[in-house]
Amino acid sequence: MAAVSPVLGRYPVPGALYLAALASPLVALLGCPSFVVDLSGETSHGKTTALLLAASVWGDPREGRGVLH
């Protein structure tokens, strides 16, 4: 959390994806409906970087080495 705290305040979209990744296991525990986060936009605006940040919640985000394939 300490590593991403600066990102959460300065970059709200990657921060929201990160928090959504953290919240996903709580859905079943709290009996809430599931959710989907849709991230779209023009090329070269950080969508993949935001995805890598969110994936880092669960392990190594580097493609082919961990949680992304």
Predicted model as a PDB file, atoms N, CA, C, CB and O in Angstrom, pLDDT in the B-factor column:
MODEL        1                                                                  
ATOM      1  N   MET A   1       0.825  -1.191   0.000  1.00 70.00           N  
ATOM      2  CA  MET A   1       0.000   0.000   0.000  1.00 70.00           C  
ATOM      3  C   MET A   1       0.870   1.255   0.000  1.00 70.00           C  
ATOM      4  CB  MET A   1      -0.939  -0.002   1.208  1.00 70.00           C  
ATOM      5  O   MET A   1       0.534   2.252  -0.640  1.00 70.00           O  
ATOM      6  N   ALA A   2       1.971   1.200   0.710  1.00 79.00           N  
ATOM      7  CA  ALA A   2       2.852   2.370   0.756  1.00 79.00           C  
ATOM      8  C   ALA A   2       3.403   2.717  -0.622  1.00 79.00           C  
ATOM      9  CB  ALA A   2       4.005   2.125   1.726  1.00 79.00           C  
ATOM     10  O   ALA A   2       3.620   3.888  -0.933  1.00 79.00           O  
ATOM     11  N   ALA A   3       3.626   1.696  -1.445  1.00 76.00           N  
ATOM     12  CA  ALA A   3       4.187   1.943  -2.766  1.00 76.00           C  
ATOM     13  C   ALA A   3       3.197   2.614  -3.702  1.00 76.00           C  
ATOM     14  CB  ALA A   3       4.658   0.653  -3.372  1.00 76.00           C  
ATOM     15  O   ALA A   3       3.604   3.350  -4.601  1.00 76.00           O  
ATOM     16  N   VAL A   4       1.916   2.377  -3.513  1.00 74.00           N  
ATOM     17  CA  VAL A   4       0.928   2.935  -4.440  1.00 74.00           C  
ATOM     18  C   VAL A   4       0.169   4.126  -3.869  1.00 74.00           C  
ATOM     19  CB  VAL A   4      -0.051   1.869  -4.837  1.00 74.00           C  
ATOM     20  O   VAL A   4      -0.603   4.757  -4.590  1.00 74.00           O  
ATOM     21  N   SER A   5       0.362   4.441  -2.623  1.00 79.00           N  
ATOM     22  CA  SER A   5      -0.359   5.569  -2.022  1.00 79.00           C  
ATOM     23  C   SER A   5      -0.209   6.867  -2.807  1.00 79.00           C  
ATOM     24  CB  SER A   5       0.121   5.784  -0.614  1.00 79.00           C  
ATOM     25  O   SER A   5      -1.200   7.577  -2.976  1.00 79.00           O  
ATOM     26  N   PRO A   6       0.990   7.214  -3.296  1.00 80.00           N  
ATOM     27  CA  PRO A   6       1.105   8.442  -4.079  1.00 80.00           C  
ATOM     28  C   PRO A   6       0.275   8.405  -5.362  1.00 80.00           C  
ATOM     29  CB  PRO A   6       2.556   8.695  -4.421  1.00 80.00           C  
ATOM     30  O   PRO A   6      -0.205   9.442  -5.819  1.00 80.00           O  
ATOM     31  N   VAL A   7       0.105   7.235  -5.937  1.00 72.00           N  
ATOM     32  CA  VAL A   7      -0.655   7.096  -7.181  1.00 72.00           C  
ATOM     33  C   VAL A   7      -2.141   7.326  -6.938  1.00 72.00           C  
ATOM     34  CB  VAL A   7      -0.431   5.709  -7.797  1.00 72.00           C  
ATOM     35  O   VAL A   7      -2.820   7.941  -7.761  1.00 72.00           O  
ATOM     36  N   LEU A   8      -2.640   6.839  -5.824  1.00 77.00           N  
ATOM     37  CA  LEU A   8      -4.076   6.907  -5.561  1.00 77.00           C  
ATOM     38  C   LEU A   8      -4.589   8.339  -5.551  1.00 77.00           C  
ATOM     39  CB  LEU A   8      -4.395   6.242  -4.240  1.00 77.00           C  
ATOM     40  O   LEU A   8      -5.691   8.597  -6.034  1.00 77.00           O  
ATOM     41  N   GLY A   9      -3.829   9.258  -5.023  1.00 80.00           N  
ATOM     42  CA  GLY A   9      -4.263  10.642  -4.967  1.00 80.00           C  
ATOM     43  C   GLY A   9      -4.030  11.413  -6.254  1.00 80.00           C  
ATOM     44  O   GLY A   9      -4.856  12.238  -6.647  1.00 80.00           O  
ATOM     45  N   ARG A  10      -2.918  11.150  -6.906  1.00 87.00           N  
ATOM     46  CA  ARG A  10      -2.556  11.929  -8.099  1.00 87.00           C  
ATOM     47  C   ARG A  10      -3.214  11.419  -9.364  1.00 87.00           C  
ATOM     48  CB  ARG A  10      -1.066  11.924  -8.284  1.00 87.00           C  
ATOM     49  O   ARG A  10      -3.460  12.191 -10.290  1.00 87.00           O  
ATOM     50  N   TYR A  11      -3.500  10.138  -9.415  1.00 86.00           N  
ATOM     51  CA  TYR A  11      -4.059   9.530 -10.620  1.00 86.00           C  
ATOM     52  C   TYR A  11      -5.310   8.740 -10.250  1.00 86.00           C  
ATOM     53  CB  TYR A  11      -3.014   8.611 -11.318  1.00 86.00           C  
ATOM     54  O   TYR A  11      -5.213   7.561  -9.910  1.00 86.00           O  
ATOM     55  N   PRO A  12      -6.473   9.364 -10.310  1.00 86.00           N  
ATOM     56  CA  PRO A  12      -7.689   8.721  -9.809  1.00 86.00           C  
ATOM     57  C   PRO A  12      -8.130   7.471 -10.578  1.00 86.00           C  
ATOM     58  CB  PRO A  12      -8.795   9.706  -9.829  1.00 86.00           C  
ATOM     59  O   PRO A  12      -8.685   6.555  -9.972  1.00 86.00           O  
ATOM     60  N   VAL A  13      -7.902   7.407 -11.882  1.00 87.00           N  
ATOM     61  CA  VAL A  13      -8.353   6.226 -12.629  1.00 87.00           C  
ATOM     62  C   VAL A  13      -7.543   4.987 -12.257  1.00 87.00           C  
ATOM     63  CB  VAL A  13      -8.252   6.480 -14.137  1.00 87.00           C  
ATOM     64  O   VAL A  13      -8.144   3.967 -11.921  1.00 87.00           O  
ATOM     65  N   PRO A  14      -6.206   5.023 -12.301  1.00 86.00           N  
ATOM     66  CA  PRO A  14      -5.465   3.849 -11.836  1.00 86.00           C  
ATOM     67  C   PRO A  14      -5.756   3.535 -10.365  1.00 86.00           C  
ATOM     68  CB  PRO A  14      -3.966   4.066 -12.033  1.00 86.00           C  
ATOM     69  O   PRO A  14      -5.794   2.371  -9.964  1.00 86.00           O  
ATOM     70  N   GLY A  15      -5.958   4.575  -9.580  1.00 86.00           N  
ATOM     71  CA  GLY A  15      -6.283   4.359  -8.172  1.00 86.00           C  
ATOM     72  C   GLY A  15      -7.601   3.627  -8.005  1.00 86.00           C  
ATOM     73  O   GLY A  15      -7.719   2.748  -7.151  1.00 86.00           O  
ATOM     74  N   ALA A  16      -8.591   3.978  -8.809  1.00 88.00           N  
ATOM     75  CA  ALA A  16      -9.887   3.298  -8.744  1.00 88.00           C  
ATOM     76  C   ALA A  16      -9.762   1.839  -9.165  1.00 88.00           C  
ATOM     77  CB  ALA A  16     -10.914   4.015  -9.630  1.00 88.00           C  
ATOM     78  O   ALA A  16     -10.389   0.968  -8.563  1.00 88.00           O  
ATOM     79  N   LEU A  17      -8.964   1.564 -10.187  1.00 90.00           N  
ATOM     80  CA  LEU A  17      -8.754   0.172 -10.601  1.00 90.00           C  
ATOM     81  C   LEU A  17      -8.058  -0.621  -9.511  1.00 90.00           C  
ATOM     82  CB  LEU A  17      -7.934   0.111 -11.894  1.00 90.00           C  
ATOM     83  O   LEU A  17      -8.416  -1.769  -9.250  1.00 90.00           O  
ATOM     84  N   TYR A  18      -7.078  -0.024  -8.879  1.00 87.00           N  
ATOM     85  CA  TYR A  18      -6.355  -0.677  -7.785  1.00 87.00           C  
ATOM     86  C   TYR A  18      -7.307  -1.014  -6.638  1.00 87.00           C  
ATOM     87  CB  TYR A  18      -5.207   0.224  -7.279  1.00 87.00           C  
ATOM     88  O   TYR A  18      -7.280  -2.124  -6.107  1.00 87.00           O  
ATOM     89  N   LEU A  19      -8.139  -0.059  -6.263  1.00 88.00           N  
ATOM     90  CA  LEU A  19      -9.083  -0.289  -5.178  1.00 88.00           C  
ATOM     91  C   LEU A  19     -10.153  -1.305  -5.569  1.00 88.00           C  
ATOM     92  CB  LEU A  19      -9.736   1.021  -4.767  1.00 88.00           C  
ATOM     93  O   LEU A  19     -10.611  -2.073  -4.723  1.00 88.00           O  
ATOM     94  N   ALA A  20     -10.555  -1.319  -6.838  1.00 91.00           N  
ATOM     95  CA  ALA A  20     -11.508  -2.326  -7.301  1.00 91.00           C  
ATOM     96  C   ALA A  20     -10.907  -3.719  -7.199  1.00 91.00           C  
ATOM     97  CB  ALA A  20     -11.939  -2.039  -8.745  1.00 91.00           C  
ATOM     98  O   ALA A  20     -11.600  -4.665  -6.826  1.00 91.00           O  
ATOM     99  N   ALA A  21      -9.628  -3.855  -7.526  1.00 91.00           N  
ATOM    100  CA  ALA A  21      -8.963  -5.154  -7.400  1.00 91.00           C  
ATOM    101  C   ALA A  21      -8.896  -5.593  -5.944  1.00 91.00           C  
ATOM    102  CB  ALA A  21      -7.551  -5.094  -7.996  1.00 91.00           C  
ATOM    103  O   ALA A  21      -9.046  -6.777  -5.640  1.00 91.00           O  
ATOM    104  N   LEU A  22      -8.674  -4.649  -5.057  1.00 89.00           N  
ATOM    105  CA  LEU A  22      -8.654  -4.978  -3.626  1.00 89.00           C  
ATOM    106  C   LEU A  22     -10.046  -5.353  -3.113  1.00 89.00           C  
ATOM    107  CB  LEU A  22      -8.105  -3.796  -2.819  1.00 89.00           C  
ATOM    108  O   LEU A  22     -10.179  -6.187  -2.217  1.00 89.00           O  
ATOM    109  N   ALA A  23     -11.075  -4.737  -3.682  1.00 90.00           N  
ATOM    110  CA  ALA A  23     -12.439  -4.952  -3.206  1.00 90.00           C  
ATOM    111  C   ALA A  23     -13.061  -6.240  -3.729  1.00 90.00           C  
ATOM    112  CB  ALA A  23     -13.301  -3.790  -3.598  1.00 90.00           C  
ATOM    113  O   ALA A  23     -14.009  -6.745  -3.128  1.00 90.00           O  
ATOM    114  N   SER A  24     -12.562  -6.774  -4.812  1.00 85.00           N  
ATOM    115  CA  SER A  24     -13.221  -7.909  -5.451  1.00 85.00           C  
ATOM    116  C   SER A  24     -13.446  -9.112  -4.532  1.00 85.00           C  
ATOM    117  CB  SER A  24     -12.418  -8.339  -6.623  1.00 85.00           C  
ATOM    118  O   SER A  24     -14.506  -9.728  -4.633  1.00 85.00           O  
ATOM    119  N   PRO A  25     -12.527  -9.483  -3.651  1.00 88.00           N  
ATOM    120  CA  PRO A  25     -12.824 -10.629  -2.790  1.00 88.00           C  
ATOM    121  C   PRO A  25     -13.884 -10.334  -1.727  1.00 88.00           C  
ATOM    122  CB  PRO A  25     -11.564 -11.091  -2.116  1.00 88.00           C  
ATOM    123  O   PRO A  25     -14.439 -11.258  -1.134  1.00 88.00           O  
ATOM    124  N   LEU A  26     -14.160  -9.075  -1.490  1.00 91.00           N  
ATOM    125  CA  LEU A  26     -15.166  -8.719  -0.495  1.00 91.00           C  
ATOM    126  C   LEU A  26     -16.593  -8.889  -1.008  1.00 91.00           C  
ATOM    127  CB  LEU A  26     -14.958  -7.296  -0.047  1.00 91.00           C  
ATOM    128  O   LEU A  26     -17.535  -8.948  -0.218  1.00 91.00           O  
ATOM    129  N   VAL A  27     -16.754  -8.968  -2.322  1.00 91.00           N  
ATOM    130  CA  VAL A  27     -18.082  -9.065  -2.912  1.00 91.00           C  
ATOM    131  C   VAL A  27     -18.850 -10.258  -2.335  1.00 91.00           C  
ATOM    132  CB  VAL A  27     -17.980  -9.187  -4.438  1.00 91.00           C  
ATOM    133  O   VAL A  27     -19.978 -10.099  -1.870  1.00 91.00           O  
ATOM    134  N   ALA A  28     -18.256 -11.428  -2.362  1.00 87.00           N  
ATOM    135  CA  ALA A  28     -18.935 -12.622  -1.849  1.00 87.00           C  
ATOM    136  C   ALA A  28     -19.101 -12.563  -0.333  1.00 87.00           C  
ATOM    137  CB  ALA A  28     -18.159 -13.881  -2.238  1.00 87.00           C  
ATOM    138  O   ALA A  28     -20.142 -12.950   0.198  1.00 87.00           O  
ATOM    139  N   LEU A  29     -18.086 -12.084   0.350  1.00 92.00           N  
ATOM    140  CA  LEU A  29     -18.148 -12.023   1.816  1.00 92.00           C  
ATOM    141  C   LEU A  29     -19.259 -11.098   2.305  1.00 92.00           C  
ATOM    142  CB  LEU A  29     -16.810 -11.557   2.379  1.00 92.00           C  
ATOM    143  O   LEU A  29     -19.900 -11.374   3.319  1.00 92.00           O  
ATOM    144  N   LEU A  30     -19.482 -10.015   1.593  1.00 93.00           N  
ATOM    145  CA  LEU A  30     -20.486  -9.041   1.992  1.00 93.00           C  
ATOM    146  C   LEU A  30     -21.852  -9.284   1.350  1.00 93.00           C  
ATOM    147  CB  LEU A  30     -20.011  -7.662   1.648  1.00 93.00           C  
ATOM    148  O   LEU A  30     -22.825  -8.598   1.663  1.00 93.00           O  
ATOM    149  N   GLY A  31     -21.914 -10.273   0.442  1.00 93.00           N  
ATOM    150  CA  GLY A  31     -23.171 -10.566  -0.230  1.00 93.00           C  
ATOM    151  C   GLY A  31     -23.606  -9.483  -1.199  1.00 93.00           C  
ATOM    152  O   GLY A  31     -24.799  -9.298  -1.438  1.00 93.00           O  
ATOM    153  N   CYS A  32     -22.648  -8.774  -1.752  1.00 91.00           N  
ATOM    154  CA  CYS A  32     -22.942  -7.695  -2.703  1.00 91.00           C  
ATOM    155  C   CYS A  32     -22.993  -8.253  -4.126  1.00 91.00           C  
ATOM    156  CB  CYS A  32     -21.879  -6.565  -2.600  1.00 91.00           C  
ATOM    157  O   CYS A  32     -22.422  -9.308  -4.403  1.00 91.00           O  
ATOM    158  N   PRO A  33     -23.664  -7.558  -5.010  1.00 92.00           N  
ATOM    159  CA  PRO A  33     -23.621  -7.986  -6.414  1.00 92.00           C  
ATOM    160  C   PRO A  33     -22.220  -7.764  -6.984  1.00 92.00           C  
ATOM    161  CB  PRO A  33     -24.678  -7.216  -7.258  1.00 92.00           C  
ATOM    162  O   PRO A  33     -21.499  -6.865  -6.551  1.00 92.00           O  
ATOM    163  N   SER A  34     -21.847  -8.585  -7.948  1.00 90.00           N  
ATOM    164  CA  SER A  34     -20.527  -8.434  -8.558  1.00 90.00           C  
ATOM    165  C   SER A  34     -20.495  -7.163  -9.400  1.00 90.00           C  
ATOM    166  CB  SER A  34     -20.171  -9.672  -9.423  1.00 90.00           C  
ATOM    167  O   SER A  34     -21.534  -6.564  -9.680  1.00 90.00           O  
ATOM    168  N   PHE A  35     -19.312  -6.768  -9.793  1.00 91.00           N  
ATOM    169  CA  PHE A  35     -19.154  -5.539 -10.551  1.00 91.00           C  
ATOM    170  C   PHE A  35     -18.114  -5.718 -11.640  1.00 91.00           C  
ATOM    171  CB  PHE A  35     -18.769  -4.384  -9.633  1.00 91.00           C  
ATOM    172  O   PHE A  35     -17.294  -6.636 -11.595  1.00 91.00           O  
ATOM    173  N   VAL A  36     -18.160  -4.841 -12.603  1.00 92.00           N  
ATOM    174  CA  VAL A  36     -17.203  -4.819 -13.700  1.00 92.00           C  
ATOM    175  C   VAL A  36     -16.669  -3.404 -13.813  1.00 92.00           C  
ATOM    176  CB  VAL A  36     -17.852  -5.293 -15.045  1.00 92.00           C  
ATOM    177  O   VAL A  36     -17.423  -2.436 -13.705  1.00 92.00           O  
ATOM    178  N   VAL A  37     -15.377  -3.287 -14.029  1.00 92.00           N  
ATOM    179  CA  VAL A  37     -14.770  -1.981 -14.272  1.00 92.00           C  
ATOM    180  C   VAL A  37     -14.338  -1.962 -15.737  1.00 92.00           C  
ATOM    181  CB  VAL A  37     -13.546  -1.707 -13.295  1.00 92.00           C  
ATOM    182  O   VAL A  37     -13.528  -2.784 -16.166  1.00 92.00           O  
ATOM    183  N   ASP A  38     -14.879  -1.031 -16.487  1.00 92.00           N  
ATOM    184  CA  ASP A  38     -14.557  -0.899 -17.909  1.00 92.00           C  
ATOM    185  C   ASP A  38     -13.632   0.297 -18.078  1.00 92.00           C  
ATOM    186  CB  ASP A  38     -15.851  -0.736 -18.778  1.00 92.00           C  
ATOM    187  O   ASP A  38     -13.978   1.422 -17.717  1.00 92.00           O  
ATOM    188  N   LEU A  39     -12.474   0.043 -18.622  1.00 91.00           N  
ATOM    189  CA  LEU A  39     -11.504   1.111 -18.850  1.00 91.00           C  
ATOM    190  C   LEU A  39     -11.260   1.211 -20.351  1.00 91.00           C  
ATOM    191  CB  LEU A  39     -10.164   0.848 -18.073  1.00 91.00           C  
ATOM    192  O   LEU A  39     -10.743   0.281 -20.970  1.00 91.00           O  
ATOM    193  N   SER A  40     -11.628   2.327 -20.915  1.00 92.00           N  
ATOM    194  CA  SER A  40     -11.423   2.515 -22.351  1.00 92.00           C  
ATOM    195  C   SER A  40     -10.967   3.942 -22.601  1.00 92.00           C  
ATOM    196  CB  SER A  40     -12.721   2.201 -23.153  1.00 92.00           C  
ATOM    197  O   SER A  40     -11.131   4.823 -21.757  1.00 92.00           O  
ATOM    198  N   GLY A  41     -10.402   4.149 -23.759  1.00 89.00           N  
ATOM    199  CA  GLY A  41      -9.931   5.474 -24.122  1.00 89.00           C  
ATOM    200  C   GLY A  41      -8.951   5.405 -25.273  1.00 89.00           C  
ATOM    201  O   GLY A  41      -8.710   4.342 -25.846  1.00 89.00           O  
ATOM    202  N   GLU A  42      -8.396   6.550 -25.598  1.00 91.00           N  
ATOM    203  CA  GLU A  42      -7.450   6.632 -26.702  1.00 91.00           C  
ATOM    204  C   GLU A  42      -6.153   5.891 -26.358  1.00 91.00           C  
ATOM    205  CB  GLU A  42      -7.153   8.103 -27.043  1.00 91.00           C  
ATOM    206  O   GLU A  42      -5.862   5.613 -25.195  1.00 91.00           O  
ATOM    207  N   THR A  43      -5.400   5.587 -27.392  1.00 91.00           N  
ATOM    208  CA  THR A  43      -4.136   4.904 -27.186  1.00 91.00           C  
ATOM    209  C   THR A  43      -3.157   5.806 -26.444  1.00 91.00           C  
ATOM    210  CB  THR A  43      -3.544   4.457 -28.526  1.00 91.00           C  
ATOM    211  O   THR A  43      -3.246   7.033 -26.497  1.00 91.00           O  
ATOM    212  N   SER A  44      -2.239   5.174 -25.763  1.00 90.00           N  
ATOM    213  CA  SER A  44      -1.141   5.860 -25.065  1.00 90.00           C  
ATOM    214  C   SER A  44      -1.605   6.807 -23.960  1.00 90.00           C  
ATOM    215  CB  SER A  44      -0.322   6.633 -26.057  1.00 90.00           C  
ATOM    216  O   SER A  44      -1.027   7.876 -23.762  1.00 90.00           O  
ATOM    217  N   HIS A  45      -2.649   6.404 -23.249  1.00 88.00           N  
ATOM    218  CA  HIS A  45      -3.103   7.205 -22.120  1.00 88.00           C  
ATOM    219  C   HIS A  45      -3.031   6.450 -20.791  1.00 88.00           C  
ATOM    220  CB  HIS A  45      -4.516   7.669 -22.364  1.00 88.00           C  
ATOM    221  O   HIS A  45      -3.624   6.878 -19.801  1.00 88.00           O  
ATOM    222  N   GLY A  46      -2.303   5.325 -20.767  1.00 87.00           N  
ATOM    223  CA  GLY A  46      -2.035   4.651 -19.507  1.00 87.00           C  
ATOM    224  C   GLY A  46      -2.962   3.524 -19.114  1.00 87.00           C  
ATOM    225  O   GLY A  46      -2.956   3.108 -17.955  1.00 87.00           O  
ATOM    226  N   LYS A  47      -3.763   3.015 -20.040  1.00 90.00           N  
ATOM    227  CA  LYS A  47      -4.688   1.935 -19.702  1.00 90.00           C  
ATOM    228  C   LYS A  47      -3.941   0.674 -19.282  1.00 90.00           C  
ATOM    229  CB  LYS A  47      -5.602   1.630 -20.887  1.00 90.00           C  
ATOM    230  O   LYS A  47      -4.293   0.055 -18.278  1.00 90.00           O  
ATOM    231  N   THR A  48      -2.934   0.293 -20.022  1.00 88.00           N  
ATOM    232  CA  THR A  48      -2.167  -0.909 -19.692  1.00 88.00           C  
ATOM    233  C   THR A  48      -1.420  -0.724 -18.386  1.00 88.00           C  
ATOM    234  CB  THR A  48      -1.185  -1.252 -20.818  1.00 88.00           C  
ATOM    235  O   THR A  48      -1.353  -1.652 -17.581  1.00 88.00           O  
ATOM    236  N   THR A  49      -0.866   0.435 -18.161  1.00 87.00           N  
ATOM    237  CA  THR A  49      -0.171   0.713 -16.907  1.00 87.00           C  
ATOM    238  C   THR A  49      -1.129   0.626 -15.729  1.00 87.00           C  
ATOM    239  CB  THR A  49       0.488   2.096 -16.952  1.00 87.00           C  
ATOM    240  O   THR A  49      -0.780   0.093 -14.676  1.00 87.00           O  
ATOM    241  N   ALA A  50      -2.338   1.150 -15.907  1.00 88.00           N  
ATOM    242  CA  ALA A  50      -3.347   1.062 -14.845  1.00 88.00           C  
ATOM    243  C   ALA A  50      -3.713  -0.392 -14.575  1.00 88.00           C  
ATOM    244  CB  ALA A  50      -4.608   1.865 -15.224  1.00 88.00           C  
ATOM    245  O   ALA A  50      -3.890  -0.784 -13.421  1.00 88.00           O  
ATOM    246  N   LEU A  51      -3.828  -1.195 -15.635  1.00 88.00           N  
ATOM    247  CA  LEU A  51      -4.110  -2.615 -15.476  1.00 88.00           C  
ATOM    248  C   LEU A  51      -2.988  -3.313 -14.714  1.00 88.00           C  
ATOM    249  CB  LEU A  51      -4.311  -3.274 -16.842  1.00 88.00           C  
ATOM    250  O   LEU A  51      -3.252  -4.142 -13.843  1.00 88.00           O  
ATOM    251  N   LEU A  52      -1.757  -2.990 -15.031  1.00 88.00           N  
ATOM    252  CA  LEU A  52      -0.616  -3.592 -14.334  1.00 88.00           C  
ATOM    253  C   LEU A  52      -0.623  -3.221 -12.853  1.00 88.00           C  
ATOM    254  CB  LEU A  52       0.707  -3.147 -14.983  1.00 88.00           C  
ATOM    255  O   LEU A  52      -0.306  -4.050 -12.001  1.00 88.00           O  
ATOM    256  N   LEU A  53      -0.980  -1.993 -12.553  1.00 86.00           N  
ATOM    257  CA  LEU A  53      -1.075  -1.576 -11.158  1.00 86.00           C  
ATOM    258  C   LEU A  53      -2.142  -2.387 -10.434  1.00 86.00           C  
ATOM    259  CB  LEU A  53      -1.388  -0.074 -11.060  1.00 86.00           C  
ATOM    260  O   LEU A  53      -1.910  -2.865  -9.324  1.00 86.00           O  
ATOM    261  N   ALA A  54      -3.306  -2.545 -11.052  1.00 88.00           N  
ATOM    262  CA  ALA A  54      -4.383  -3.317 -10.428  1.00 88.00           C  
ATOM    263  C   ALA A  54      -3.987  -4.780 -10.273  1.00 88.00           C  
ATOM    264  CB  ALA A  54      -5.671  -3.207 -11.254  1.00 88.00           C  
ATOM    265  O   ALA A  54      -4.297  -5.397  -9.254  1.00 88.00           O  
ATOM    266  N   ALA A  55      -3.310  -5.340 -11.262  1.00 89.00           N  
ATOM    267  CA  ALA A  55      -2.882  -6.738 -11.192  1.00 89.00           C  
ATOM    268  C   ALA A  55      -1.845  -6.957 -10.098  1.00 89.00           C  
ATOM    269  CB  ALA A  55      -2.317  -7.182 -12.533  1.00 89.00           C  
ATOM    270  O   ALA A  55      -1.720  -8.065  -9.576  1.00 89.00           O  
ATOM    271  N   SER A  56      -1.108  -5.921  -9.751  1.00 88.00           N  
ATOM    272  CA  SER A  56      -0.073  -6.069  -8.720  1.00 88.00           C  
ATOM    273  C   SER A  56      -0.656  -6.389  -7.354  1.00 88.00           C  
ATOM    274  CB  SER A  56       0.755  -4.807  -8.629  1.00 88.00           C  
ATOM    275  O   SER A  56       0.072  -6.818  -6.458  1.00 88.00           O  
ATOM    276  N   VAL A  57      -1.966  -6.187  -7.179  1.00 88.00           N  
ATOM    277  CA  VAL A  57      -2.626  -6.560  -5.926  1.00 88.00           C  
ATOM    278  C   VAL A  57      -2.496  -8.064  -5.698  1.00 88.00           C  
ATOM    279  CB  VAL A  57      -4.121  -6.142  -5.944  1.00 88.00           C  
ATOM    280  O   VAL A  57      -2.371  -8.514  -4.559  1.00 88.00           O  
ATOM    281  N   TRP A  58      -2.524  -8.837  -6.777  1.00 89.00           N  
ATOM    282  CA  TRP A  58      -2.585 -10.293  -6.668  1.00 89.00           C  
ATOM    283  C   TRP A  58      -1.276 -11.001  -6.971  1.00 89.00           C  
ATOM    284  CB  TRP A  58      -3.630 -10.809  -7.578  1.00 89.00           C  
ATOM    285  O   TRP A  58      -1.192 -12.217  -6.794  1.00 89.00           O  
ATOM    286  N   GLY A  59      -0.267 -10.297  -7.414  1.00 90.00           N  
ATOM    287  CA  GLY A  59       1.004 -10.955  -7.697  1.00 90.00           C  
ATOM    288  C   GLY A  59       1.826 -10.151  -8.684  1.00 90.00           C  
ATOM    289  O   GLY A  59       1.624  -8.949  -8.859  1.00 90.00           O  
ATOM    290  N   ASP A  60       2.750 -10.835  -9.320  1.00 90.00           N  
ATOM    291  CA  ASP A  60       3.642 -10.214 -10.292  1.00 90.00           C  
ATOM    292  C   ASP A  60       2.834  -9.809 -11.524  1.00 90.00           C  
ATOM    293  CB  ASP A  60       4.803 -11.178 -10.680  1.00 90.00           C  
ATOM    294  O   ASP A  60       2.281 -10.675 -12.202  1.00 90.00           O  
ATOM    295  N   PRO A  61       2.753  -8.518 -11.827  1.00 87.00           N  
ATOM    296  CA  PRO A  61       1.914  -8.095 -12.945  1.00 87.00           C  
ATOM    297  C   PRO A  61       2.571  -8.195 -14.309  1.00 87.00           C  
ATOM    298  CB  PRO A  61       1.484  -6.706 -12.729  1.00 87.00           C  
ATOM    299  O   PRO A  61       1.925  -7.930 -15.323  1.00 87.00           O  
ATOM    300  N   ARG A  62       3.837  -8.570 -14.355  1.00 84.00           N  
ATOM    301  CA  ARG A  62       4.499  -8.631 -15.661  1.00 84.00           C  
ATOM    302  C   ARG A  62       3.910  -9.762 -16.509  1.00 84.00           C  
ATOM    303  CB  ARG A  62       6.024  -8.828 -15.487  1.00 84.00           C  
ATOM    304  O   ARG A  62       3.751 -10.888 -16.036  1.00 84.00           O  
ATOM    305  N   GLU A  63       3.596  -9.454 -17.738  1.00 78.00           N  
ATOM    306  CA  GLU A  63       2.930 -10.408 -18.620  1.00 78.00           C  
ATOM    307  C   GLU A  63       3.738 -11.683 -18.774  1.00 78.00           C  
ATOM    308  CB  GLU A  63       2.685  -9.787 -19.981  1.00 78.00           C  
ATOM    309  O   GLU A  63       4.942 -11.640 -19.025  1.00 78.00           O  
ATOM    310  N   GLY A  64       3.068 -12.818 -18.621  1.00 79.00           N  
ATOM    311  CA  GLY A  64       3.712 -14.115 -18.760  1.00 79.00           C  
ATOM    312  C   GLY A  64       4.470 -14.567 -17.526  1.00 79.00           C  
ATOM    313  O   GLY A  64       4.961 -15.696 -17.501  1.00 79.00           O  
ATOM    314  N   ARG A  65       4.585 -13.737 -16.505  1.00 80.00           N  
ATOM    315  CA  ARG A  65       5.347 -14.094 -15.314  1.00 80.00           C  
ATOM    316  C   ARG A  65       4.467 -14.248 -14.087  1.00 80.00           C  
ATOM    317  CB  ARG A  65       6.404 -13.058 -15.050  1.00 80.00           C  
ATOM    318  O   ARG A  65       4.922 -14.747 -13.057  1.00 80.00           O  
ATOM    319  N   GLY A  66       3.250 -13.837 -14.180  1.00 81.00           N  
ATOM    320  CA  GLY A  66       2.443 -13.868 -12.979  1.00 81.00           C  
ATOM    321  C   GLY A  66       0.966 -13.933 -13.278  1.00 81.00           C  
ATOM    322  O   GLY A  66       0.481 -14.894 -13.876  1.00 81.00           O  
ATOM    323  N   VAL A  67       0.256 -12.911 -12.861  1.00 86.00           N  
ATOM    324  CA  VAL A  67      -1.202 -12.947 -12.913  1.00 86.00           C  
ATOM    325  C   VAL A  67      -1.788 -12.558 -14.273  1.00 86.00           C  
ATOM    326  CB  VAL A  67      -1.755 -12.039 -11.865  1.00 86.00           C  
ATOM    327  O   VAL A  67      -2.978 -12.781 -14.495  1.00 86.00           O  
ATOM    328  N   LEU A  68      -1.019 -11.999 -15.170  1.00 80.00           N  
ATOM    329  CA  LEU A  68      -1.504 -11.658 -16.512  1.00 80.00           C  
ATOM    330  C   LEU A  68      -0.911 -12.598 -17.538  1.00 80.00           C  
ATOM    331  CB  LEU A  68      -1.162 -10.204 -16.867  1.00 80.00           C  
ATOM    332  O   LEU A  68       0.266 -12.952 -17.477  1.00 80.00           O  
ATOM    333  N   HIS A  69      -1.739 -12.991 -18.472  1.00 77.00           N  
ATOM    334  CA  HIS A  69      -1.279 -13.895 -19.532  1.00 77.00           C  
ATOM    335  C   HIS A  69      -1.758 -13.401 -20.866  1.00 77.00           C  
ATOM    336  CB  HIS A  69      -1.767 -15.328 -19.294  1.00 77.00           C  
ATOM    337  O   HIS A  69      -1.478 -14.022 -21.891  1.00 77.00           O  
TER     338      HIS A  69                                                      
ENDMDL                                                                          
END                                                                             
